[in-house]
Amino acid sequence: MNDSMLHLRTKDDLVRLIAEEEGFSAAHRQIASYVIREYRRACFMSASELAEAVGVSQATVTRFANQLGFGGYQALIAAIQGIVRSELTGVDRVQELRRDPAVPRALDRILDEELAHLRALRTSGQLAAVERMAQAIAAARRVYVAGFRSAAGIAAQFAFFLRKLHPDVVHLTHLSSETLEMLALSTPPDSLAVGFLYPRYPRETLDLLAYARAHAVETAVVTDSVLSPAMQLADLSLVAPASSTGVFDSYCTFQVLASFLFTVLATHEIPAADDYLRRFETFAREADIFTGQGLGPPPAALDQETP
């Protein structure tokens, strides 16, 4: 896929891209007309479903996507979904799904979108960006983690695991005067604020990042697109698209990217984190936290070489 996807932020961008394409066949013009008119519906369709709706072959639909400059039909659909994602409310999605006679095939469409995002992640070239963020986290004296509304869950999970690898992690669950006071008056030098921002881009997350930056706190964002409004507030960034085929977004791509980030972070020497992991194993046994197997070797064994 070329950079066309990166420039489709609104329906007008889609119309402009199609209008600039010369040499469309009659069948391609039919597809273009349908996609522009029914773009909210089209973004939830498979290639075969769109072909049936327009009255053309599936191969013609694929060639249409390629002629626009995308690497395939899924890339085109992902671009249109990026437009729709910022427009659709929950009510819109429910109504759209109820009108769609192909609901029994919804799982296939959801999986197709997730797999397309994961394949794109493999070739996205974010290795350097992940390494930069891992270095920033390892070097930070304190790491703030913030994600509100739809991003609250992934922010909480990120903070939970990050505490295993970093000695000072503060999970911010809301924006309040106390939060601002802490950022302004109690933040140690060389701290980092990591914000998670997904459509429909809560204003309070942007406000928090802006406030942190204004008080000399380095900012990192994890968001769905290079066109996200969070990008203008980011010193560091990672892009992990959300899938919007279902009634609510899902974040499989983020989960994979976060797992990779923690893996890279673990290669950095953070003495306090190593000590914490050893003490945690002792604590877990003494407090009888877990059931069954899987606690691993006794803490002393962590310092012994494997024969």
MOCOR-V909818 format. One line per field, one symbol per residue. phi: phi as a letter, one per 20 degrees, with the letter a starting at -180 (. if undefined). burial: I if it has 9 or more other ideal C-beta (glycine too) atoms within 8 Angstrom, else O. A space follows every 10 residues. Layout:
phi=???
burial=???
This chain:
phi=.eeggfdeec fgffffffff ednfffffff fgfffffcff fffdefffff gffencefff fffgffffoe frffffffff ffffgedfeg fgffffffee fdggefffff fgffffffff ffdfmegfff ffffffffef fcceccadlf effffffffg ffffdcfcdd eedadbffff ffffddefgm ecddddccge lgffffffff ffffdmefdc cdbebfegff ffddecbcdc geedfffcfc cfffgfffff fffffffeec gfffffffff ffgfffelfd dmeofnfggf ffeefff
burial=IOOIIOOIOO OOIIIOIIOO IOOIOOIIII IIOIIIOIII IIIIIIIOII IOIIOIOOOI IIIIIIIIOI OIIIIIIIII IIIIIIOIOO OIIIOIIOOI OIOOOIOOII OIIIOIIIOI IOOOOIOOII IIIIIIIIOI OIIIIIIIOO IIOIIIIIIO IIOIIIOOII IIOOIOOOII IIIIOOIOOO IIIIIIIIIO IIOIIIIIII IIIOIOIIII IIIIIOOIOI IOIIOIIIII IIIIIIOOII IIIIIIIIOI IIOIIOOIOI OOIIOIIIII IIIIOOOOOO OOOOOOOOIO OIOOOOO
